[in-house]
Amino acid sequence: GLRVNSLRASTDDVLGALQAAGLEIEECGLPGSLLLTGGGGGVGALPGFGEGLWTVQDIAAQLVGVLSAPAAGEVVLELCAAPGGKSTHLAELMGDAGVILSVDKHAKKLPLIRSNCERLGITSVSAHAADGTDAAALKMLLAGAAGGRGQADLVVLDAPCSGSGTLRRNPEHRYEDGSRLGELTALQDRLLDAAAECVRPGGALVYSVCSPLVAEGCGRLGSFLERHPTFSCPPIDAANLEAYVADAPVLGGARRGVRS
Ligand SMILES: C[S@@+](CC[C@H](N)C(=O)[O-])C[C@H]1O[C@@H](n2cnc3c(N)ncnc32)[C@H](O)[C@@H]1O
């Protein structure tokens, strides 16, 4: 999938330019999302990429930004943020107005976030190296950057996972045995607990993984809600999501991920 940078271009303009370049590409029902069905080649050489008019991002990943529904001016913390696909989407949805702190454990990945922001013309995102399980470090970051409040309106946690939802693209994950799953779910719980401490009262926490495994999705949420009774899980408007994905069989995996 492709995501049109709403700060710089309209969907029609990007669609027209890419079709003129010979790509088979169509709208897929999610505003600003395009689905490539044929053609392609080097992304960097395609019209509009260098100018930051669009980004490559799976439609399922785009649903995370849409469901997060950030408002302009909010303070947002994204944990596990590199290379910045979701942070830049959140910034576009906020009209690049507000504060987005993008945190990844690995400092060497931060330049990827920064260069993506630069290409897309985004200034509301700042990239920081921190361990997403270290609530105290995260709250210090928030206190320094967000007017001293120490908590965010919205925390998005795109946790490391087994990647089972991306087997088509990363077939090497097929050969992993189940032994890493226990480590991953323990890390997901610790990240969720730290994320929860960073949400202001009345704010929102969004959790996503690119795995359809219940243990990494619903299972983690169920156990989170038991540990954190002040949080509740609002129902997702499934009919609304259905409209986005019903006509795109290629999104079968994403559908399970979103619903599980
Ligand atoms: C699924 S990827 C994130 C993709 C990103 N959110 C996006 O949309 O482009 C998971 C990221 O988590 C980072 N990570 C792993 N363990 C972490 C931890 N304890 N704290 C913070 N980040 C971590 C990895 O470096 C990796 O970049």
The ligand as an SDF file (V2000), in Angstrom:
LIG
                    3D

 27 29  0  0  0  0  0  0  0  0999 V2000
    7.3780   -3.1440   14.7160 C   0  0  0  0  0  0  0  0  0  0  0  0
    8.8630   -2.1710   14.7210 S   0  0  0  0  0  0  0  0  0  0  0  0
    8.2030   -0.5470   14.7290 C   0  0  0  0  0  0  0  0  0  0  0  0
    7.6960    0.0120   13.4170 C   0  0  0  0  0  0  0  0  0  0  0  0
    7.3020    1.4690   13.5120 C   0  0  0  0  0  0  0  0  0  0  0  0
    6.3650    1.7060   14.5910 N   0  0  0  0  0  0  0  0  0  0  0  0
    6.7130    2.0000   12.2200 C   0  0  0  0  0  0  0  0  0  0  0  0
    5.4880    2.1060   12.1010 O   0  0  0  0  0  0  0  0  0  0  0  0
    7.4920    2.3360   11.3050 O   0  0  0  0  0  0  0  0  0  0  0  0
    9.4230   -2.3820   16.3700 C   0  0  0  0  0  0  0  0  0  0  0  0
   10.5300   -1.4490   16.8400 C   0  0  0  0  0  0  0  0  0  0  0  0
   10.6630   -1.6350   18.2380 O   0  0  0  0  0  0  0  0  0  0  0  0
   11.9870   -1.3130   18.6040 C   0  0  0  0  0  0  0  0  0  0  0  0
   12.1830   -1.8580   19.9630 N   0  0  0  0  0  0  0  0  0  0  0  0
   12.4340   -3.1290   20.3340 C   0  0  0  0  0  0  0  0  0  0  0  0
   12.5050   -3.2380   21.6730 N   0  0  0  0  0  0  0  0  0  0  0  0
   12.2870   -1.9950   22.1710 C   0  0  0  0  0  0  0  0  0  0  0  0
   12.2240   -1.4490   23.4810 C   0  0  0  0  0  0  0  0  0  0  0  0
   12.4080   -2.1970   24.5680 N   0  0  0  0  0  0  0  0  0  0  0  0
   11.9740   -0.1300   23.6050 N   0  0  0  0  0  0  0  0  0  0  0  0
   11.7840    0.6510   22.5340 C   0  0  0  0  0  0  0  0  0  0  0  0
   11.8420    0.1980   21.2640 N   0  0  0  0  0  0  0  0  0  0  0  0
   12.0890   -1.1100   21.0800 C   0  0  0  0  0  0  0  0  0  0  0  0
   12.8110   -1.9120   17.4970 C   0  0  0  0  0  0  0  0  0  0  0  0
   14.0550   -1.2630   17.3920 O   0  0  0  0  0  0  0  0  0  0  0  0
   11.9110   -1.6880   16.2680 C   0  0  0  0  0  0  0  0  0  0  0  0
   12.3270   -0.5350   15.5710 O   0  0  0  0  0  0  0  0  0  0  0  0
  1  2  1  0
  2  3  1  0
  2 10  1  0
  3  4  1  0
  4  5  1  0
  5  6  1  0
  5  7  1  0
  7  8  2  0
  7  9  1  0
 10 11  1  0
 11 12  1  0
 11 26  1  0
 12 13  1  0
 13 14  1  0
 13 24  1  0
 14 15  1  0
 14 23  1  0
 15 16  2  0
 16 17  1  0
 17 18  1  0
 17 23  2  0
 18 19  1  0
 18 20  2  0
 20 21  1  0
 21 22  2  0
 22 23  1  0
 24 25  1  0
 24 26  1  0
 26 27  1  0
M  CHG  2   2   1   9  -1
M  END
$$$$
